[in-house]
Amino acid sequence: MSNPVSLIAGLLGLVSLAVAALYWLVPAGALPAFFPGFEAGSDHIHVSHAFGALIVGLLLLAVAWFQRARRA
């Protein structure tokens, strides 16, 4: 592959979408301890973290798509 930017952006976009789903579906007390927003014993859902990760993931996927389209 001559342009790894699209591959890296695509993979990071997918990881960010998975993180967004994790923030949306899992309460703060059940998040992994290294995630921002972890609060032991909390039932709070971090909606703002989920939206932030969703926006970053969609932007990275858009970058990957435009990088691939520019090469074609």
N, C-alpha and C positions, 0 to 999 in steps of 0.2 A: 504494500500500500504506500503510495507516494506522498499522501497527505494524512498524517496521523491526527491532525486537529479534529477532523470530523468524528473519528472513532473515539477519541478521548472525550470530546464534548458530549457525544451520544451516550457513552457509558456513564459519565458523571450525571447526565440528565436523568437517566433511568434510576441511578442510585438516589438522586434527590427526590424523585417521585416516590420511591419506596420509603424514604424517610418521612415525606409528607403524609403518606398513608399511615405510617407508624404513629406519628404525632396525632393524627386525626382519630385513630381507633383505640389507642392505648392510653390509659390514665397516667398522670405524671408519676405516680408511685410505682408503676410497673415498667417505666422506661428504663433502658440500660443506664447505669450510673454515670457514664461518660457523656451522655446527651445533655445539652443545655436544657434546662427546665425540669430536670429530675427533682422531685420532692418526695422524700420517703413518706409513705402512708397517705399520699394525697390522691383524691379521686378526680382532680381537675384535668380537663382536656385542654391542651395548648393549641387553640384554634389559630392564633396569630403565628405560632411557629409552623403550623401546617400550611397556612397560606403562603408564608415566606418560602418554605421549601418547595411548594408547588410552583410558585412564580419562577424561582431559580431553575427548577427542573425544566419547565417549559421554555425558558430562555435558552438554556443549554441545548435542548433538542432543536430549537429553531436555528441556533448557530450551526449545529451539525448538519441540518438539512440544507441551509444556504451554502455551506462549504461544499457539500456534495453536488448541489445543483450548479454551482459555479464551475466545477471541473467538467461537467458533462457537456 
